[in-house]
């Protein structure tokens, strides 16, 4: 699942390459991904994009006529920047072809992604926007604590709840909690203020560090060479390997297809 570092790398890669270009034509091989309709999507022809912003796990593309193209890649959505005629990826869902011969392609193996083309004041038309919490990189420490203190459930479930804070998913929640020394299944109600402040600091530092790493990787190898960038992660999908901090074996649990990883020595369940 693309998370904040992945989507930051995508937008940083695409924005300078799209500058000055116009959409020549669009294709929607999987038309149901464009929830506002393939015919409306086709009206992007002749238009260009300005900035691309990120809010949580959404990318918001600013069209030159004031409209917004909002993309939620969900679990398996991937972006590709290629020249026309390049071999197509599997489950190609959406294509924007530009007047210089390049294409932005979007593939989605599980076909769960969602694209919306809305007016500049139409973000409320996008499901989840009305209930989306503050972005994880925009929220202040005091607001983070104020929103977290009333919650009492398991901390990983809270951290990945997009209504609490937006942008963190399964992979980076493992990394953040490991950095903070907090067990993913520990209940928020058992944590003191020092724990919560340590969690906020770990969230900021882990995301900022990962953005720099993923950014550099994508700028070097291009967009679309890999499905995801996880080579720098310390514990996620590292079950059975030694913990980088203490050397103990990293544990792994799989529930509903999602893997949770942690070090029981560095992240005790009970304090």
Residue frames as qw, qx, qy, qz and C-alpha x, y, z in Angstrom:
[[0.000, 0.888, 0.460, 0.000, 0.00, 0.00, 0.00],
 [0.379, 0.501, -0.051, 0.777, 1.45, 3.39, -0.96],
 [0.437, -0.735, -0.392, 0.340, 2.01, 5.50, 2.15],
 [0.041, -0.966, -0.007, 0.255, 3.35, 9.00, 2.76],
 [0.357, -0.575, 0.527, 0.515, 6.99, 8.42, 1.64],
 [0.474, 0.227, 0.753, 0.397, 5.86, 6.64, -1.53],
 [0.247, 0.829, 0.490, 0.107, 3.36, 9.29, -2.52],
 [0.169, -0.895, 0.135, 0.391, 5.76, 12.12, -1.72],
 [0.425, -0.311, 0.652, 0.545, 8.29, 10.52, -4.06],
 [0.405, 0.511, 0.701, 0.290, 5.64, 10.15, -6.80],
 [0.129, 0.948, 0.287, -0.055, 4.62, 13.79, -6.67],
 [0.296, -0.779, 0.329, 0.444, 8.20, 15.05, -6.43],
 [0.479, -0.070, 0.716, 0.503, 9.09, 12.97, -9.50],
 [0.343, 0.590, 0.677, 0.275, 6.11, 13.95, -11.63],
 [0.014, 0.900, 0.257, -0.352, 5.70, 17.68, -10.94],
 [0.124, -0.671, 0.386, 0.621, 8.83, 18.93, -12.73],
 [0.276, -0.008, 0.835, 0.475, 8.28, 16.52, -15.62],
 [0.195, 0.662, 0.720, 0.068, 4.69, 17.64, -16.17],
 [0.077, -0.705, -0.093, 0.699, 5.55, 21.34, -16.11],
 [0.167, 0.514, -0.380, -0.751, 4.50, 22.95, -19.39],
 [0.012, -0.030, -0.934, -0.357, 2.95, 19.78, -20.81],
 [0.601, 0.070, 0.078, -0.792, -0.64, 19.28, -21.85],
 [0.585, 0.081, 0.795, -0.135, -2.73, 16.12, -21.91],
 [0.203, 0.219, -0.643, -0.705, -3.09, 14.97, -25.50],
 [0.707, -0.159, -0.465, -0.508, -5.54, 12.17, -24.73],
 [0.444, -0.352, 0.686, -0.457, -6.66, 9.82, -22.00],
 [0.611, 0.008, -0.740, -0.282, -7.47, 6.13, -21.85],
 [0.529, -0.347, 0.525, -0.569, -9.33, 4.21, -19.18],
 [0.448, 0.140, -0.863, -0.188, -8.83, 0.45, -19.71],
 [0.288, -0.369, -0.833, 0.294, -10.48, -0.07, -16.30],
 [0.068, -0.534, -0.227, -0.812, -13.12, 2.66, -16.48],
 [0.588, -0.675, -0.420, -0.147, -14.71, 1.94, -13.12],
 [0.609, -0.221, -0.289, 0.705, -11.57, 3.22, -11.39],
 [0.053, 0.159, 0.051, 0.984, -12.58, 6.74, -12.46],
 [0.008, -0.458, -0.812, 0.363, -15.50, 7.20, -10.10],
 [0.211, 0.608, 0.168, -0.747, -16.59, 10.50, -11.68],
 [0.741, 0.569, 0.319, -0.161, -16.81, 8.86, -15.10],
 [0.654, -0.046, 0.452, 0.605, -14.47, 8.12, -18.00],
 [0.326, 0.737, 0.401, 0.435, -16.21, 10.67, -20.22],
 [0.234, -0.972, -0.010, -0.019, -15.56, 13.47, -17.73],
 [0.686, -0.489, 0.334, 0.423, -11.98, 12.24, -17.33],
 [0.632, 0.350, 0.436, 0.536, -11.47, 12.57, -21.09],
 [0.106, 0.957, 0.193, 0.188, -12.11, 16.34, -20.80],
 [0.557, -0.682, 0.206, 0.426, -8.58, 16.65, -19.38],
 [0.662, 0.291, 0.389, 0.571, -7.36, 16.63, -23.01],
 [0.245, 0.756, 0.155, 0.587, -5.87, 20.00, -23.83],
 [0.427, -0.867, 0.065, -0.249, -5.20, 20.85, -20.20],
 [0.518, 0.401, -0.600, 0.458, -2.06, 20.80, -18.07],
 [0.696, -0.585, -0.395, 0.133, -1.28, 20.33, -14.41],
 [0.025, -0.840, 0.323, -0.435, 0.24, 22.70, -11.89],
 [0.141, -0.479, 0.769, -0.399, 1.20, 21.45, -8.48],
 [0.728, -0.193, -0.636, -0.167, 0.48, 18.00, -7.10],
 [0.320, -0.532, 0.496, -0.607, -0.32, 17.99, -3.40],
 [0.494, -0.087, -0.863, 0.057, -0.68, 15.08, -1.02],
 [0.497, -0.407, 0.284, -0.712, -3.25, 14.76, 1.76],
 [0.790, -0.188, 0.527, -0.250, -2.95, 11.53, 3.68],
 [0.545, -0.046, 0.774, 0.319, -2.96, 8.77, 1.07],
 [0.501, 0.768, 0.399, -0.028, -4.56, 10.98, -1.60],
 [0.392, -0.117, 0.300, 0.862, -2.71, 12.79, -4.39],
 [0.251, 0.826, 0.403, -0.305, -4.42, 16.00, -5.50],
 [0.471, 0.115, 0.427, 0.763, -3.47, 17.22, -8.99],
 [0.132, 0.693, 0.223, -0.673, -4.28, 20.86, -9.76],
 [0.522, 0.480, 0.570, 0.415, -5.64, 21.20, -13.31],
 [0.262, -0.017, 0.109, 0.959, -5.02, 24.49, -15.13],
 [0.249, -0.467, -0.444, -0.723, -8.76, 25.22, -15.37],
 [0.366, -0.434, 0.359, -0.741, -9.23, 25.04, -11.60],
 [0.909, -0.176, -0.212, -0.313, -10.47, 21.48, -11.34],
 [0.343, -0.579, 0.716, -0.186, -8.87, 18.89, -9.08],
 [0.802, 0.157, -0.554, -0.159, -7.87, 15.37, -10.02],
 [0.503, -0.544, 0.543, -0.394, -7.90, 13.34, -6.80],
 [0.745, 0.224, -0.621, -0.098, -6.33, 9.88, -6.72],
 [0.626, -0.493, 0.520, -0.307, -6.43, 7.31, -3.93],
 [0.466, 0.417, -0.753, -0.203, -4.27, 4.35, -5.03],
 [0.887, -0.303, 0.040, -0.347, -5.55, 2.15, -2.20],
 [0.844, -0.385, 0.362, 0.087, -3.64, -1.14, -1.75],
 [0.732, -0.029, 0.510, 0.451, -1.93, -1.84, -5.07],
 [0.419, 0.895, 0.155, 0.008, -2.16, 1.31, -7.19],
 [0.630, -0.329, 0.276, 0.647, 1.14, 2.16, -8.92],
 [0.323, 0.897, -0.003, -0.301, 2.18, 5.11, -11.09],
 [0.745, 0.023, 0.406, 0.529, 4.45, 4.86, -14.13],
 [0.187, 0.864, -0.128, -0.451, 6.18, 7.58, -16.17],
 [0.648, -0.029, 0.652, 0.394, 7.13, 6.16, -19.55],
 [0.147, 0.356, -0.448, -0.807, 7.42, 6.98, -23.22],
 [0.783, 0.303, 0.093, -0.535, 4.57, 6.06, -25.55],
 [0.759, 0.404, -0.486, -0.154, 5.00, 2.53, -26.86],
 [0.039, -0.430, 0.828, -0.359, 6.68, 1.16, -23.73],
 [0.404, -0.168, -0.895, -0.089, 5.44, -2.29, -22.73],
 [0.501, -0.533, -0.076, -0.678, 2.26, -1.99, -20.72],
 [0.101, -0.255, 0.835, -0.478, 2.15, -3.19, -17.11],
 [0.222, -0.326, -0.916, -0.074, -0.36, -5.74, -15.89],
 [0.145, -0.723, -0.642, 0.209, -3.78, -4.44, -14.88],
 [0.183, 0.055, 0.115, 0.975, -3.29, -1.10, -16.58],
 [0.024, 0.635, 0.719, -0.282, -6.20, 1.03, -15.43],
 [0.133, 0.949, 0.195, -0.210, -5.71, 4.68, -16.42],
 [0.635, 0.080, 0.247, 0.728, -3.48, 6.48, -18.93],
 [0.115, 0.939, 0.101, -0.310, -2.78, 10.18, -19.46],
 [0.723, 0.232, 0.288, 0.584, -0.79, 10.76, -22.66],
 [0.148, -0.818, -0.047, 0.553, 1.04, 14.09, -22.92],
 [0.557, 0.823, 0.026, -0.109, 2.01, 16.20, -25.88],
 [0.007, 0.770, -0.628, -0.112, 5.73, 15.39, -25.55],
 [0.688, 0.248, -0.659, -0.174, 5.11, 11.65, -26.04],
 [0.091, 0.171, -0.857, 0.477, 5.31, 10.64, -22.37],
 [0.606, -0.420, -0.506, -0.448, 2.55, 8.93, -20.47],
 [0.304, -0.305, 0.672, -0.602, 1.46, 8.73, -16.86],
 [0.634, -0.110, -0.699, -0.312, 0.15, 5.21, -16.45],
 [0.473, -0.360, 0.536, -0.599, -1.66, 3.83, -13.44],
 [0.589, 0.016, -0.790, -0.171, -1.80, 0.08, -12.82],
 [0.499, -0.343, 0.455, -0.652, -3.70, -1.63, -10.04],
 [0.233, 0.120, -0.961, -0.091, -3.49, -5.39, -9.53],
 [0.029, 0.342, 0.866, -0.364, -6.46, -5.48, -7.16],
 [0.025, -0.467, -0.527, -0.710, -8.38, -2.80, -9.09],
 [0.346, -0.659, -0.596, 0.301, -9.28, -0.96, -5.90],
 [0.286, -0.142, -0.023, 0.947, -7.94, 2.53, -6.67],
 [0.127, 0.807, 0.561, -0.131, -10.22, 5.53, -6.97],
 [0.294, 0.054, 0.228, 0.927, -9.90, 8.53, -9.30],
 [0.070, 0.805, 0.544, -0.226, -12.10, 11.62, -9.07],
 [0.272, 0.236, 0.215, 0.908, -12.19, 14.74, -11.27],
 [0.181, -0.754, -0.596, 0.210, -14.01, 17.42, -9.27],
 [0.119, 0.891, 0.080, 0.431, -14.44, 21.22, -9.22],
 [0.341, 0.437, -0.489, 0.674, -11.95, 23.20, -7.14],
 [0.377, -0.322, 0.442, -0.747, -14.50, 23.44, -4.33],
 [0.848, -0.033, -0.259, -0.461, -15.65, 19.83, -4.75],
 [0.215, 0.371, -0.866, 0.258, -13.36, 17.86, -2.45],
 [0.516, -0.084, 0.600, -0.606, -16.38, 16.95, -0.34],
 [0.829, 0.280, -0.186, -0.446, -17.54, 14.82, -3.28],
 [0.518, 0.387, -0.755, 0.109, -14.61, 12.47, -2.60],
 [0.836, -0.453, -0.272, -0.145, -15.50, 9.74, -0.09],
 [0.778, -0.276, -0.289, 0.484, -13.46, 9.82, 3.16],
 [0.312, 0.437, -0.077, 0.840, -12.44, 13.46, 2.71],
 [0.407, -0.691, -0.118, -0.586, -15.10, 14.67, 5.15],
 [0.827, -0.556, -0.013, -0.079, -13.84, 12.38, 7.91],
 [0.773, 0.329, -0.274, 0.468, -10.11, 12.45, 7.12],
 [0.583, -0.724, -0.122, 0.348, -7.90, 13.36, 10.06],
 [0.025, 0.929, -0.297, -0.220, -4.99, 15.82, 9.93],
 [0.782, 0.496, -0.355, 0.127, -2.07, 14.78, 7.76],
 [0.865, -0.382, -0.131, 0.297, 0.65, 13.03, 9.73],
 [0.594, 0.110, -0.010, 0.797, 3.26, 15.54, 8.56],
 [0.029, -0.593, -0.154, -0.790, 1.08, 18.57, 9.24],
 [0.625, -0.685, -0.339, -0.160, -0.26, 17.84, 12.71],
 [0.002, -0.718, 0.476, -0.507, 1.46, 19.55, 15.64],
 [0.337, 0.086, -0.867, 0.357, 2.68, 17.63, 18.67],
 [0.241, 0.054, 0.555, -0.795, 0.05, 19.18, 20.93],
 [0.695, 0.158, -0.133, -0.689, -2.80, 18.42, 18.54],
 [0.593, 0.186, -0.779, -0.081, -1.48, 14.87, 18.14],
 [0.135, 0.014, -0.829, 0.542, -1.56, 14.37, 21.91],
 [0.424, 0.114, 0.312, -0.843, -4.99, 15.97, 22.26],
 [0.731, 0.187, -0.354, -0.552, -6.45, 13.68, 19.61],
 [0.562, 0.194, -0.802, 0.065, -4.70, 10.59, 20.97],
 [0.073, -0.202, 0.722, -0.658, -5.40, 10.88, 24.70],
 [0.678, 0.001, 0.250, -0.691, -9.16, 10.09, 24.51],
 [0.798, 0.249, -0.474, -0.278, -8.48, 6.90, 22.55],
 [0.626, -0.491, 0.542, -0.269, -8.03, 3.67, 24.47],
 [0.967, 0.214, 0.086, -0.105, -7.56, 0.90, 21.86],
 [0.834, -0.115, 0.271, 0.467, -4.48, -0.80, 20.45],
 [0.132, -0.744, 0.165, 0.634, -1.94, 1.73, 19.28],
 [0.245, -0.096, 0.716, 0.647, -1.26, 0.31, 15.80],
 [0.140, 0.604, 0.761, 0.193, -4.96, 0.28, 14.97],
 [0.070, -0.879, -0.259, 0.394, -5.18, 3.87, 16.17],
 [0.249, -0.566, 0.388, 0.683, -2.13, 5.03, 14.21],
 [0.157, 0.045, 0.784, 0.599, -3.48, 3.52, 10.97],
 [0.154, 0.707, 0.671, -0.163, -6.98, 4.92, 11.47],
 [0.326, 0.337, 0.301, 0.830, -7.23, 7.63, 8.80],
 [0.256, -0.826, -0.351, -0.360, -9.81, 9.52, 10.85],
 [0.633, -0.680, -0.080, 0.361, -7.25, 9.93, 13.63],
 [0.139, -0.727, 0.397, 0.543, -4.29, 10.93, 11.48],
 [0.798, 0.563, 0.107, -0.185, -3.99, 10.58, 7.72],
 [0.439, 0.763, -0.467, -0.083, -1.28, 8.89, 5.68],
 [0.170, -0.478, 0.848, -0.150, 0.12, 6.06, 7.82],
 [0.859, 0.074, -0.323, -0.390, -0.48, 2.45, 6.82],
 [0.966, -0.252, -0.047, -0.010, 0.64, -1.01, 7.78],
 [0.791, 0.278, -0.210, 0.503, 4.33, -0.76, 6.88],
 [0.216, 0.541, -0.271, 0.766, 5.24, 2.58, 8.40],
 [0.644, -0.623, 0.044, -0.441, 3.17, 2.03, 11.53],
 [0.949, -0.175, -0.139, 0.223, 5.45, -0.93, 12.28],
 [0.594, 0.356, -0.183, 0.698, 8.53, 1.23, 11.73],
 [0.163, -0.668, 0.103, -0.718, 7.24, 4.12, 13.82],
 [0.792, -0.543, -0.010, -0.278, 6.21, 1.93, 16.73],
 [0.899, -0.018, -0.171, 0.403, 9.55, 0.11, 16.69],
 [0.366, 0.486, -0.176, 0.774, 11.39, 3.45, 16.73],
 [0.376, -0.618, 0.106, -0.682, 9.19, 4.60, 19.63],
 [0.119, 0.192, -0.897, 0.380, 9.63, 1.34, 21.58],
 [0.573, 0.046, 0.370, -0.730, 5.88, 0.67, 21.70],
 [0.284, 0.093, 0.948, 0.108, 4.30, -2.73, 21.07],
 [0.211, -0.116, -0.516, -0.822, 1.71, -2.54, 18.26],
 [0.477, -0.450, -0.710, -0.255, -0.93, -4.31, 20.36],
 [0.270, -0.237, -0.557, 0.749, -0.38, -2.23, 23.47],
 [0.035, -0.804, -0.581, -0.121, -3.45, -0.25, 24.44],
 [0.185, 0.626, -0.027, 0.757, -3.23, 3.53, 24.35],
 [0.557, -0.742, -0.115, -0.354, -4.82, 3.67, 27.80],
 [0.868, -0.380, -0.075, 0.311, -1.67, 2.08, 29.31],
 [0.602, 0.332, 0.009, 0.726, 0.63, 4.83, 27.95],
 [0.282, -0.738, -0.258, 0.556, 1.73, 7.97, 29.70],
 [0.287, 0.933, 0.024, -0.216, 2.44, 11.35, 28.16],
 [0.238, -0.659, 0.620, 0.353, 6.13, 10.55, 27.69],
 [0.543, 0.131, 0.800, 0.217, 5.14, 7.53, 25.58],
 [0.440, 0.778, 0.447, -0.037, 2.88, 9.69, 23.41],
 [0.068, 0.927, -0.238, -0.281, 5.50, 12.38, 22.89],
 [0.383, -0.410, 0.759, 0.331, 8.04, 9.72, 21.98],
 [0.553, 0.410, 0.717, 0.112, 5.54, 8.30, 19.48],
 [0.329, 0.917, 0.152, -0.165, 5.04, 11.69, 17.85],
 [0.123, -0.792, 0.506, 0.319, 8.80, 12.25, 17.56],
 [0.491, -0.119, 0.824, 0.258, 9.25, 8.77, 16.05],
 [0.532, 0.653, 0.539, -0.030, 6.45, 9.41, 13.55],
 [0.218, 0.946, -0.100, -0.220, 8.03, 12.64, 12.34],
 [0.212, -0.673, 0.652, 0.277, 11.58, 11.37, 12.17],
 [0.569, 0.043, 0.806, 0.157, 10.71, 8.04, 10.54],
 [0.530, 0.728, 0.433, -0.030, 8.55, 9.63, 7.84],
 [0.141, 0.940, -0.220, -0.218, 11.01, 12.42, 7.09],
 [0.355, -0.505, 0.743, 0.258, 13.95, 10.01, 6.91],
 [0.583, 0.237, 0.767, 0.121, 12.00, 7.62, 4.67],
 [0.443, 0.855, 0.203, -0.179, 10.84, 10.39, 2.33],
 [0.004, 0.828, -0.482, -0.287, 14.47, 11.35, 1.69],
 [0.422, -0.250, 0.849, 0.198, 15.45, 7.72, 0.99],
 [0.555, 0.474, 0.683, 0.015, 12.50, 6.89, -1.28],
 [0.294, 0.909, 0.012, -0.296, 12.79, 10.23, -3.07],
 [0.092, -0.692, 0.636, 0.330, 16.43, 9.59, -3.94],
 [0.485, 0.006, 0.864, 0.136, 15.65, 6.04, -5.08],
 [0.512, 0.668, 0.533, -0.083, 12.82, 7.09, -7.39],
 [0.196, 0.907, -0.188, -0.322, 14.75, 10.04, -8.82],
 [0.211, -0.554, 0.749, 0.294, 17.58, 7.64, -9.64],
 [0.305, 0.020, 0.933, 0.189, 15.69, 4.70, -11.09],
 [0.278, -0.109, -0.505, -0.810, 12.52, 6.30, -12.46],
 [0.537, 0.014, 0.450, -0.713, 8.88, 5.82, -11.70],
 [0.867, 0.216, -0.076, -0.442, 7.39, 2.42, -12.38],
 [0.417, 0.468, -0.778, 0.049, 10.48, 0.22, -12.06],
 [0.162, -0.023, -0.910, 0.380, 9.27, -1.26, -8.76],
 [0.372, -0.605, -0.635, -0.306, 5.92, -1.83, -7.14],
 [0.480, -0.866, -0.101, -0.100, 7.08, -0.37, -3.84],
 [0.394, 0.598, -0.477, 0.509, 10.15, 0.89, -2.02],
 [0.767, -0.601, -0.025, -0.224, 10.72, -0.93, 1.25],
 [0.799, 0.257, -0.397, 0.371, 14.43, -1.79, 1.22],
 [0.150, 0.498, -0.427, 0.740, 15.24, 0.67, 4.02],
 [0.682, -0.530, -0.056, -0.500, 12.66, -0.57, 6.52],
 [0.026, -0.523, 0.767, -0.371, 14.07, -2.01, 9.74],
 [0.355, -0.042, 0.852, -0.382, 11.33, -4.37, 11.00],
 [0.715, 0.370, 0.187, -0.563, 8.41, -4.51, 8.58],
 [0.910, 0.365, -0.148, -0.133, 8.53, -7.82, 6.69],
 [0.272, 0.623, -0.687, 0.255, 11.72, -8.71, 8.55],
 [0.851, -0.373, 0.179, -0.323, 10.28, -11.55, 10.66],
 [0.979, -0.038, 0.018, 0.199, 12.99, -13.95, 11.80],
 [0.546, 0.555, -0.197, 0.597, 15.80, -11.46, 11.26],
 [0.502, -0.330, -0.450, 0.661, 17.73, -9.83, 14.13],
 [0.068, -0.951, -0.293, 0.068, 16.48, -6.54, 15.49],
 [0.508, 0.621, -0.126, 0.583, 18.86, -3.71, 14.42],
 [0.285, -0.794, 0.232, -0.484, 18.76, -2.33, 17.97],
 [0.601, -0.533, 0.515, -0.300, 19.18, -5.35, 20.24],
 [0.164, 0.373, -0.894, -0.187, 19.73, -8.40, 18.04],
 [0.490, 0.131, 0.772, -0.383, 16.61, -10.25, 19.24],
 [0.194, 0.232, 0.839, 0.453, 14.49, -12.00, 16.64],
 [0.330, 0.079, -0.074, -0.938, 11.87, -9.84, 14.97],
 [0.353, 0.274, 0.857, -0.259, 8.42, -11.31, 15.42],
 [0.231, 0.031, -0.493, -0.838, 5.67, -11.46, 12.81],
 [0.350, 0.356, 0.778, -0.380, 1.90, -11.85, 12.92],
 [0.106, -0.077, -0.597, -0.792, -0.49, -11.96, 9.98],
 [0.245, 0.459, 0.711, -0.473, -4.11, -10.97, 10.41],
 [0.490, 0.746, 0.369, -0.260, -6.54, -10.54, 7.52],
 [0.729, 0.553, 0.160, 0.370, -3.64, -10.53, 5.08],
 [0.086, 0.906, -0.217, 0.354, -1.72, -7.74, 6.86],
 [0.795, -0.029, -0.417, 0.440, 1.61, -8.46, 8.52],
 [0.319, -0.912, 0.118, -0.228, 2.63, -6.83, 11.78],
 [0.794, 0.181, -0.368, 0.448, 6.28, -6.94, 12.82],
 [0.333, -0.865, 0.176, -0.332, 7.97, -5.93, 16.07],
 [0.482, 0.295, -0.708, 0.424, 10.76, -6.72, 18.51],
 [0.656, -0.614, -0.418, -0.133, 9.41, -8.02, 21.79],
 [0.642, -0.255, -0.284, 0.665, 12.60, -6.98, 23.60],
 [0.184, 0.055, 0.038, 0.981, 12.51, -3.36, 22.41],
 [0.420, -0.233, -0.222, -0.849, 8.70, -3.21, 22.33],
 [0.041, -0.111, -0.933, 0.341, 7.36, -5.04, 25.40],
 [0.275, -0.523, -0.646, -0.483, 3.60, -5.48, 25.48],
 [0.532, -0.771, -0.349, -0.022, 3.37, -4.75, 29.20],
 [0.266, 0.604, -0.347, 0.667, 5.21, -2.00, 31.05]]
